[in-house]
Amino acid sequence: MPMQTMRARGSQGEWRTSSWRQLPAAQQPDWPDAEALKEAEATLAALPPLVIASEARRLTSALAAVSRGEAFLLQAGDCAESFREFSADAIRDKLKVILQMAVTLTYAAGVPVVKVGRIAGQFAKPRTSPVERVGGIELEAFRGHMVNDEAFDSSARRPDPGRLVAAYHQAAATLNLLRAFTKGGFADLSHVHGWNQEFVASSAEGRRYEQIASEIDRALRFMAACGIDLVAEEGLHATDFWTSHEALILHYEEALTRRDSLTGDWVDTSGHFLWVGERTRQIDGAHVEFVSGVINPVGVKLGPSVTPDEVLALCARLDPERTPGRLTLITRVGMHGVADALPPLIDAVREAGHPVVWACDPMHGNTFTSENGRKTRRFEDIVSELREWFRVHRSMGSWPGGVHVELTGDDVTECLGGAEAIVEDDLDQRYTTMCDPRLNARQSLDLAFDVAELLRS
């Protein structure tokens, strides 16, 4: 098991990696085999870290620039990673879309884009109900491949601690490939720009963005004409790419938490960035307690019911030292809730002096069930929430710091609308998500160009 050495953090007093166990822990599986769980935790605790403390600190520094309005955050990736749909091609295609989005946003914003994937750890999902009923049969809800399987039978739905270890190994393999791609030439700016040009040329909707694509092309040619060797310039061929996931299954997070040998700080080595969800952000709950003690940059999802007092309490608990880049507030209030919910939060946080990153999750507040029973989202609703969110921030002199979206590099039909005008009858064609509907590659690029226009306006 991880070391249980005490450490002080801010005004919260003593903190242990196991402190969360003394508090109410929402959304945790009912593990049926306690001994198997202990064995899985011991195995994880003995494995090498997936990320290290210096990486977490570098990401905090990058996010500090976002909090000052000097950079923009793009956090994107799968709703829930799958053990079965795991391949080099799938990782490459997802990364490709995120890189394409980032290039577009970088040019539009005129500032660096911090690229954070929902990847290499996003194996668990919170659920509205702990059980699922089909045809009179009641079983444990599917909680992601870190916990159980989506097949509707009792053995598949039985929480299996061995899946915690399997999740670690898949995360390690994913991270290894991501590092190779982002440092080995796949992220070359000219390649990414060429992919965007193909999108613009091949789509009637994409031609709306021909101006931005043409301007990027001219900028590259201008640099070459000025004598900048685009082939030799290392910064144009590699990029930093960070991983993130919801810190949901706390046995996994605790087992992968290590003490930095240089500083004595605790770091959760399961990923660079962790967030606490709308369902687990209770100020006196286990999840907030856990992330309060690690040095990773952390985020909190804020739904439409959140109050300024709750947000200030979270800020005080998670960033008592007011460290720029430490805390990201991710609003997910729905397109109709932004105008009422967001201004008092911005005012309260600003007056309290917390240097947070403001990000918008325009996906979760706009989810509904279609007539054929599929959970889905309308692309137009997603864009509407983003437009209103940008408007509010601009009207209040606040920096709209980033977007947080669920997407895939696959040609799925899970969200309605977008460049391909997907309608409800299309949903059953390629609906492959294990939980929430994701933007496909074309919809993701469409969204990036929409956000680019918002950044430029």
VEXVONU-849082 format. One record per residue (C-alpha): residue number from 1; x, y, z. Coordinates in Angstrom, 2 decimals, always signed. Layout:
N
REC    n     east    north       up
REC  NUM        X        Y        Z
...
//
This chain:
457
REC    n     east    north       up
REC    1    +0.00    +0.00    +0.00
REC    2    +1.15    +3.63    -0.49
REC    3    +3.00    +5.27    +2.37
REC    4    +0.70    +6.89    +4.91
REC    5    +3.10    +9.59    +6.07
REC    6    +1.36   +12.74    +7.25
REC    7    +1.75   +16.03    +5.49
REC    8    +0.29   +19.47    +6.12
REC    9    -1.52   +21.32    +3.36
REC   10    -2.62   +24.91    +3.80
REC   11    -5.14   +25.36    +6.56
REC   12    -6.53   +21.87    +6.25
REC   13    -4.11   +20.36    +8.74
REC   14    -2.81   +16.82    +8.41
REC   15    -3.49   +14.96    +5.19
REC   16    -2.85   +11.32    +4.37
REC   17    -3.30    +9.45    +1.14
REC   18    -5.99    +7.50    +3.00
REC   19    -7.75   +10.50    +4.62
REC   20   -10.64   +10.16    +2.16
REC   21   -11.59    +6.81    +3.70
REC   22   -12.94    +8.59    +6.79
REC   23   -15.45   +10.61    +4.75
REC   24   -18.55    +9.86    +2.64
REC   25   -17.31    +8.59    -0.73
REC   26   -19.92    +8.94    -3.47
REC   27   -19.94    +6.87    -6.66
REC   28   -17.70    +4.09    -5.34
REC   29   -18.35    +0.49    -6.40
REC   30   -19.48    -2.03    -3.83
REC   31   -16.42    -4.27    -4.19
REC   32   -17.59    -7.80    -3.33
REC   33   -14.11    -9.25    -2.63
REC   34   -12.22    -7.21    -0.05
REC   35    -9.09    -9.36    -0.27
REC   36    -8.94    -9.08    -4.04
REC   37    -9.24    -5.30    -3.69
REC   38    -6.31    -5.20    -1.25
REC   39    -4.23    -7.30    -3.64
REC   40    -5.00    -4.96    -6.53
REC   41    -4.09    -1.92    -4.43
REC   42    -0.81    -3.54    -3.36
REC   43    +0.02    -4.38    -6.98
REC   44    -0.66    -0.82    -8.12
REC   45    +1.36    +0.64    -5.26
REC   46    +4.40    -1.38    -6.37
REC   47    +4.20    -0.37   -10.05
REC   48    +6.16    +2.56   -11.53
REC   49    +4.43    +5.96   -11.68
REC   50    +2.65    +6.89   -14.89
REC   51    +3.63   +10.55   -14.54
REC   52    +6.08   +12.32   -12.26
REC   53    +5.93   +15.37   -10.03
REC   54    +7.97   +17.61   -12.33
REC   55    +5.47   +17.00   -15.15
REC   56    +2.57   +17.97   -12.90
REC   57    +4.40   +21.16   -11.94
REC   58    +5.09   +22.02   -15.59
REC   59    +1.41   +21.65   -16.38
REC   60    +0.52   +23.88   -13.43
REC   61    +2.86   +26.52   -14.88
REC   62    +1.22   +26.19   -18.29
REC   63    -2.22   +26.56   -16.72
REC   64    -1.01   +29.58   -14.75
REC   65    -0.55   +31.29   -18.10
REC   66    -4.16   +30.41   -18.92
REC   67    -5.34   +31.96   -15.65
REC   68    -3.56   +35.20   -16.65
REC   69    -5.15   +35.25   -20.11
REC   70    -1.86   +34.35   -21.78
REC   71    -2.85   +30.88   -23.01
REC   72    -5.96   +28.81   -23.77
REC   73    -6.91   +25.34   -22.51
REC   74    -8.17   +22.59   -24.81
REC   75    -9.23   +19.56   -22.78
REC   76   -10.73   +16.84   -24.95
REC   77   -11.07   +13.12   -25.42
REC   78   -13.22   +10.09   -24.82
REC   79   -16.26    +9.96   -22.59
REC   80   -14.93    +6.67   -21.20
REC   81   -11.98    +4.69   -22.49
REC   82   -12.59    +1.08   -23.48
REC   83   -10.54    -2.03   -22.79
REC   84   -11.77    -3.57   -26.05
REC   85   -11.50    -0.63   -28.44
REC   86    -7.82    -0.10   -27.68
REC   87    -5.39    +0.24   -30.56
REC   88    -2.60    +2.42   -31.88
REC   89    -4.93    +3.63   -34.64
REC   90    -7.60    +4.75   -32.17
REC   91    -5.06    +6.66   -30.06
REC   92    -3.51    +8.23   -33.16
REC   93    -6.86    +9.34   -34.60
REC   94    -7.96   +10.91   -31.33
REC   95    -4.66   +12.73   -30.95
REC   96    -4.83   +13.89   -34.56
REC   97    -8.19   +15.59   -34.01
REC   98    -7.01   +17.31   -30.83
REC   99    -3.86   +18.56   -32.55
REC  100    -5.90   +19.91   -35.46
REC  101    -8.20   +21.72   -33.07
REC  102    -5.24   +23.13   -31.13
REC  103    -3.53   +24.58   -34.22
REC  104    -6.72   +26.38   -35.23
REC  105    -7.24   +27.77   -31.72
REC  106    -3.60   +28.80   -31.35
REC  107    -3.75   +30.90   -34.49
REC  108    -7.12   +32.43   -33.62
REC  109    -6.30   +33.25   -30.00
REC  110    -2.77   +34.41   -30.67
REC  111    -1.63   +32.59   -27.52
REC  112    -0.37   +29.06   -26.81
REC  113    -2.93   +26.28   -26.42
REC  114    -2.45   +23.90   -23.50
REC  115    -3.43   +20.47   -24.84
REC  116    -4.89   +18.10   -22.23
REC  117    -6.44   +14.79   -23.25
REC  118    -9.22   +12.90   -21.52
REC  119    -7.05    +9.84   -22.03
REC  120    -4.77    +7.28   -20.32
REC  121    -6.96    +7.03   -17.23
REC  122   -10.57    +7.93   -18.13
REC  123   -11.88    +4.42   -17.49
REC  124   -14.66    +5.14   -14.95
REC  125   -17.90    +7.12   -15.05
REC  126   -20.30    +8.34   -12.35
REC  127   -23.87    +7.14   -12.69
REC  128   -27.22    +8.69   -11.83
REC  129   -28.44    +5.40   -10.33
REC  130   -26.33    +2.63    -8.73
REC  131   -28.47    +0.02   -10.50
REC  132   -29.88    -0.59   -13.96
REC  133   -33.20    -2.31   -14.67
REC  134   -34.07    -4.10   -17.91
REC  135   -37.17    -6.25   -18.30
REC  136   -37.69    -6.58   -14.59
REC  137   -34.07    -7.57   -13.92
REC  138   -31.98    -5.29   -11.70
REC  139   -28.17    -5.29   -11.87
REC  140   -25.30    -3.11   -10.75
REC  141   -24.89    -0.10   -13.05
REC  142   -22.07    -0.11   -15.57
REC  143   -19.35    +2.14   -14.11
REC  144   -16.69    +1.91   -16.80
REC  145   -14.16    -0.77   -17.67
REC  146   -12.05    +0.07   -14.62
REC  147   -14.87    -1.41   -12.53
REC  148   -17.08    -3.78   -14.54
REC  149   -18.39    -4.59   -18.03
REC  150   -21.33    -3.13   -19.95
REC  151   -22.82    -6.54   -20.84
REC  152   -26.14    -6.91   -19.03
REC  153   -25.57   -10.01   -16.93
REC  154   -24.70   -10.50   -13.28
REC  155   -21.12   -11.73   -13.78
REC  156   -20.22    -8.88   -16.15
REC  157   -21.62    -6.25   -13.80
REC  158   -19.81    -7.62   -10.75
REC  159   -17.10    -5.09    -9.77
REC  160   -13.70    -6.70   -10.30
REC  161   -10.62    -5.17    -8.60
REC  162    -8.39    -6.82   -11.20
REC  163    -9.69    -4.22   -13.63
REC  164    -7.88    -1.51   -11.66
REC  165    -4.58    -3.12   -12.59
REC  166    -5.69    -3.65   -16.19
REC  167    -6.56    +0.07   -16.39
REC  168    -3.06    +0.97   -15.22
REC  169    -1.40    -1.16   -17.89
REC  170    -3.58    +0.25   -20.67
REC  171    -2.89    +3.78   -19.42
REC  172    +0.85    +3.06   -19.45
REC  173    +0.73    +1.76   -23.02
REC  174    -1.36    +4.74   -24.12
REC  175    +1.02    +7.23   -22.51
REC  176    +3.99    +5.56   -24.15
REC  177    +2.45    +5.96   -27.61
REC  178    +1.28    +9.52   -26.96
REC  179    +4.79   +10.56   -25.96
REC  180    +6.22    +8.93   -29.08
REC  181    +3.67   +10.64   -31.34
REC  182    +3.96   +14.12   -29.83
REC  183    +7.77   +14.13   -29.73
REC  184    +8.51   +12.03   -32.82
REC  185    +7.18   +14.15   -35.68
REC  186    +3.48   +13.25   -35.78
REC  187    +2.65   +16.65   -34.26
REC  188    +4.62   +18.52   -36.94
REC  189    +2.83   +21.81   -37.60
REC  190    +2.92   +21.42   -41.37
REC  191    +1.28   +17.98   -41.13
REC  192    -1.46   +19.25   -38.83
REC  193    -2.12   +22.28   -41.02
REC  194    -2.36   +19.98   -44.06
REC  195    -5.01   +17.90   -42.29
REC  196    -7.02   +21.04   -41.58
REC  197    -6.78   +22.12   -45.20
REC  198    -8.20   +18.74   -46.23
REC  199   -11.13   +19.28   -43.83
REC  200   -11.86   +22.73   -45.24
REC  201   -11.66   +21.53   -48.85
REC  202   -13.76   +18.40   -48.38
REC  203   -16.72   +19.86   -46.52
REC  204   -19.27   +22.46   -47.51
REC  205   -19.52   +23.42   -43.85
REC  206   -15.75   +23.46   -43.55
REC  207   -15.43   +26.10   -46.26
REC  208   -16.83   +28.60   -43.75
REC  209   -13.40   +28.47   -42.18
REC  210   -11.34   +28.82   -45.34
REC  211   -10.22   +32.30   -44.29
REC  212    -8.60   +31.08   -41.07
REC  213    -6.97   +28.13   -42.84
REC  214    -5.63   +30.44   -45.57
REC  215    -4.25   +32.85   -43.00
REC  216    -2.37   +30.05   -41.25
REC  217    -0.97   +28.96   -44.59
REC  218    +0.22   +32.50   -45.33
REC  219    +1.79   +32.76   -41.88
REC  220    +3.82   +29.59   -42.48
REC  221    +4.96   +30.85   -45.88
REC  222    +5.85   +34.22   -44.33
REC  223    +8.05   +32.55   -41.70
REC  224    +9.82   +30.58   -44.42
REC  225   +10.33   +33.74   -46.48
REC  226   +11.87   +35.47   -43.44
REC  227   +14.52   +32.76   -43.27
REC  228   +13.01   +30.67   -40.48
REC  229   +13.93   +27.05   -41.20
REC  230   +10.60   +25.31   -40.65
REC  231   +12.31   +21.93   -40.95
REC  232   +14.97   +22.64   -38.33
REC  233   +12.74   +24.54   -35.86
REC  234   +12.15   +21.97   -33.12
REC  235    +9.11   +23.73   -31.69
REC  236    +7.22   +23.15   -34.94
REC  237    +7.75   +19.38   -34.87
REC  238    +6.94   +18.42   -31.27
REC  239    +4.46   +19.51   -28.63
REC  240    +3.57   +19.01   -24.99
REC  241    +0.50   +16.85   -24.46
REC  242    -0.92   +16.18   -21.01
REC  243    -3.27   +13.49   -19.70
REC  244    -6.30   +13.86   -17.46
REC  245    -9.20   +11.92   -16.04
REC  246   -11.89   +12.18   -13.41
REC  247   -10.43   +11.11   -10.07
REC  248   -13.44    +8.92    -9.39
REC  249   -12.35    +5.48    -8.12
REC  250   -10.38    +6.49    -5.08
REC  251    -8.76    +3.11    -4.35
REC  252    -6.98    +3.46    -7.71
REC  253    -5.97    +7.08    -7.09
REC  254    -4.64    +6.41    -3.60
REC  255    -2.59    +3.41    -4.72
REC  256    -0.87    +5.49    -7.41
REC  257    -0.10    +8.45    -5.17
REC  258    +3.60    +8.86    -4.45
REC  259    +5.78   +11.21    -2.45
REC  260    +8.15   +13.39    -4.46
REC  261   +11.64   +12.46    -3.27
REC  262   +12.92   +16.00    -3.90
REC  263   +10.26   +18.08    -2.15
REC  264    +8.20   +15.71    -0.01
REC  265    +5.03   +16.74    -1.83
REC  266    +2.42   +14.16    -2.74
REC  267    +1.60   +13.64    -6.42
REC  268    -1.07   +11.40    -7.90
REC  269    +0.94    +9.66   -10.60
REC  270    -2.13    +8.28   -12.40
REC  271    -2.29   +11.38   -14.64
REC  272    -1.12   +14.95   -14.98
REC  273    -4.51   +16.65   -14.34
REC  274    -7.38   +15.35   -12.21
REC  275   -10.91   +16.62   -11.89
REC  276   -13.77   +16.14    -9.44
REC  277   -17.19   +15.73   -11.00
REC  278   -20.49   +17.47   -10.41
REC  279   -21.73   +14.41    -8.48
REC  280   -18.68   +14.16    -6.19
REC  281   -17.70   +17.77    -5.43
REC  282   -19.17   +17.79    -1.88
REC  283   -16.95   +20.02    +0.23
REC  284   -17.01   +17.46    +3.08
REC  285   -16.74   +14.46    +0.76
REC  286   -13.98   +11.99    +0.04
REC  287   -13.10   +13.21    -3.47
REC  288   -12.46   +16.83    -2.49
REC  289   -10.48   +15.60    +0.51
REC  290    -8.30   +13.40    -1.69
REC  291    -7.41   +15.96    -4.36
REC  292    -6.79   +18.64    -1.73
REC  293    -3.58   +16.88    -0.76
REC  294    -1.88   +16.22    -4.10
REC  295    +0.09   +18.79    -6.08
REC  296    -1.44   +17.92    -9.45
REC  297    -3.44   +20.70   -11.09
REC  298    -7.09   +19.89   -10.42
REC  299   -10.46   +20.82   -11.86
REC  300   -14.01   +20.85   -10.51
REC  301   -17.14   +20.45   -12.62
REC  302   -19.85   +22.97   -11.70
REC  303   -23.46   +22.30   -12.66
REC  304   -26.43   +24.69   -12.78
REC  305   -27.30   +24.28    -9.10
REC  306   -23.92   +25.44    -7.77
REC  307   -23.87   +28.56    -5.61
REC  308   -21.14   +31.21    -5.21
REC  309   -20.65   +30.14    -1.59
REC  310   -20.05   +26.52    -2.68
REC  311   -17.54   +27.64    -5.29
REC  312   -15.67   +29.84    -2.81
REC  313   -15.54   +26.94    -0.33
REC  314   -14.07   +24.70    -3.04
REC  315   -11.52   +27.35    -3.99
REC  316   -10.47   +27.78    -0.35
REC  317   -10.20   +24.03    +0.16
REC  318    -8.42   +23.12    -3.07
REC  319    -6.24   +26.20    -3.54
REC  320    -5.73   +27.81    -0.14
REC  321    -2.40   +29.31    -1.23
REC  322    -3.94   +30.85    -4.38
REC  323    -1.43   +29.25    -6.72
REC  324    -2.04   +30.23   -10.37
REC  325    -2.74   +27.16   -12.47
REC  326    -3.64   +24.93    -9.54
REC  327    -7.44   +25.11    -9.90
REC  328    -9.66   +24.98   -12.99
REC  329   -13.40   +25.64   -12.65
REC  330   -15.30   +23.81   -15.40
REC  331   -18.87   +25.03   -15.79
REC  332   -21.47   +22.69   -17.31
REC  333   -24.76   +24.53   -16.92
REC  334   -26.50   +24.06   -20.31
REC  335   -27.08   +26.64   -22.99
REC  336   -30.04   +28.23   -21.17
REC  337   -28.29   +28.48   -17.79
REC  338   -25.15   +30.45   -18.56
REC  339   -26.55   +33.99   -18.34
REC  340   -27.95   +33.43   -14.84
REC  341   -25.43   +31.01   -13.34
REC  342   -22.06   +32.30   -14.51
REC  343   -21.87   +36.03   -13.58
REC  344   -22.25   +35.60    -9.80
REC  345   -19.59   +32.87    -9.84
REC  346   -17.12   +35.05   -11.73
REC  347   -17.80   +37.97    -9.38
REC  348   -17.37   +35.89    -6.22
REC  349   -14.14   +34.22    -7.33
REC  350   -12.64   +37.49    -8.56
REC  351   -13.48   +39.35    -5.33
REC  352   -11.94   +36.53    -3.28
REC  353    -8.73   +36.77    -5.31
REC  354    -8.53   +33.19    -6.55
REC  355    -6.48   +32.92    -9.80
REC  356    -8.55   +30.16   -11.37
REC  357    -8.78   +28.93   -14.94
REC  358   -12.33   +29.21   -16.26
REC  359   -13.28   +26.45   -18.70
REC  360   -16.58   +25.53   -20.34
REC  361   -17.92   +21.99   -20.68
REC  362   -20.75   +22.56   -23.19
REC  363   -21.56   +18.87   -23.47
REC  364   -23.08   +17.59   -20.23
REC  365   -25.63   +20.34   -19.68
REC  366   -27.12   +19.74   -23.13
REC  367   -27.69   +15.99   -23.06
REC  368   -31.12   +14.51   -23.70
REC  369   -32.69   +11.20   -24.74
REC  370   -33.90   +10.93   -28.32
REC  371   -37.16    +9.28   -29.35
REC  372   -35.29    +6.07   -30.18
REC  373   -33.90    +5.92   -26.64
REC  374   -30.35    +7.10   -27.39
REC  375   -28.65    +9.71   -25.23
REC  376   -27.52   +12.49   -27.54
REC  377   -26.59   +16.16   -27.84
REC  378   -27.27   +18.76   -30.51
REC  379   -24.16   +20.34   -31.97
REC  380   -26.02   +23.65   -32.21
REC  381   -26.79   +23.55   -28.46
REC  382   -23.13   +22.91   -27.67
REC  383   -22.07   +25.91   -29.75
REC  384   -24.85   +28.04   -28.24
REC  385   -23.58   +27.40   -24.71
REC  386   -20.04   +28.29   -25.77
REC  387   -21.18   +31.50   -27.44
REC  388   -23.10   +32.63   -24.36
REC  389   -20.21   +31.61   -22.09
REC  390   -17.74   +33.68   -24.13
REC  391   -20.17   +36.60   -24.16
REC  392   -20.55   +36.61   -20.38
REC  393   -16.80   +36.42   -19.75
REC  394   -16.10   +39.20   -22.22
REC  395   -18.83   +41.41   -20.76
REC  396   -17.30   +41.00   -17.30
REC  397   -13.69   +41.47   -18.35
REC  398   -12.88   +37.86   -17.54
REC  399   -10.71   +35.55   -19.67
REC  400   -12.66   +32.63   -21.20
REC  401    -9.83   +30.24   -20.55
REC  402   -10.74   +26.97   -22.20
REC  403   -13.11   +24.31   -23.44
REC  404   -13.68   +20.75   -22.18
REC  405   -15.32   +18.40   -24.68
REC  406   -15.98   +14.71   -25.25
REC  407   -14.88   +13.55   -28.69
REC  408   -13.48   +10.68   -30.71
REC  409   -11.43   +10.36   -33.85
REC  410   -13.91    +7.79   -35.15
REC  411   -16.72    +8.45   -37.63
REC  412   -19.49    +7.95   -35.07
REC  413   -23.10    +9.16   -35.16
REC  414   -23.76   +10.08   -31.54
REC  415   -24.35   +13.86   -31.53
REC  416   -26.92   +15.53   -33.80
REC  417   -26.12   +18.22   -36.36
REC  418   -22.72   +19.55   -37.29
REC  419   -21.08   +19.51   -40.69
REC  420   -22.73   +16.22   -41.64
REC  421   -26.20   +17.24   -40.41
REC  422   -26.73   +14.06   -38.38
REC  423   -30.40   +13.50   -37.52
REC  424   -32.06   +11.21   -35.00
REC  425   -32.61    +8.45   -37.57
REC  426   -28.82    +8.35   -38.08
REC  427   -27.96    +7.68   -34.44
REC  428   -28.18    +3.89   -34.69
REC  429   -25.73    +3.74   -37.61
REC  430   -22.50    +4.14   -35.63
REC  431   -23.39    +4.70   -31.99
REC  432   -20.47    +3.08   -30.14
REC  433   -19.93    +5.09   -26.95
REC  434   -20.03    +3.19   -23.68
REC  435   -21.72    +6.06   -21.87
REC  436   -22.21    +9.61   -23.16
REC  437   -22.44   +10.76   -26.80
REC  438   -19.24   +12.17   -28.32
REC  439   -18.49   +14.54   -31.16
REC  440   -17.01   +12.77   -34.17
REC  441   -13.89   +14.03   -35.93
REC  442   -15.69   +16.40   -38.32
REC  443   -17.93   +17.81   -35.60
REC  444   -14.86   +18.35   -33.40
REC  445   -13.08   +20.34   -36.09
REC  446   -16.27   +22.25   -36.81
REC  447   -16.40   +23.15   -33.11
REC  448   -12.74   +24.23   -33.11
REC  449   -13.32   +26.67   -35.96
REC  450   -16.43   +28.00   -34.19
REC  451   -14.40   +28.58   -31.02
REC  452   -11.67   +30.17   -33.16
REC  453   -14.21   +32.69   -34.42
REC  454   -15.28   +33.41   -30.84
REC  455   -11.68   +33.96   -29.79
REC  456   -11.13   +36.40   -32.65
REC  457   -14.34   +38.37   -32.25
//
